[in-house]
């Protein structure tokens, strides 16, 4: 079993579930702005589905198929890279707290995904 994949996948999947079940409340964990607009809630739920899918993939690969772990970590890093690029495009409009949670969180998630992929790839080859 790849513990890192299971832990990272669980965190990502739980985050996804929170955006699906209560997008307005989950939004307030990441931003000072409310998600009262229907379009914002739609996008948050889309992000929730994405994170749940990637998290479940990481968990399944971590438990059953070590060879697929690097790919799922890279999918996780790619999702966070997209969030980082999107966050940087509006950085001048974000309050300081949103810089730390949104942009910083995406950067950390990207680093975790890349590090997880490299580590899993090395252990699969090793």
Secondary structure, DSSP 8 states (H G I E B T S, - for coil): --HHHHHHHHHHHHHHHHHHH-HHHHHHHH-SS---SHHHHHHHHHHHHHHHHHHHHHHHHHHH-HHHHHHHHHHHHHHHHHHHHHHHHTGGGS-HHHIIIIIIHHHHHHHHHHHHHHHHHHHHH-
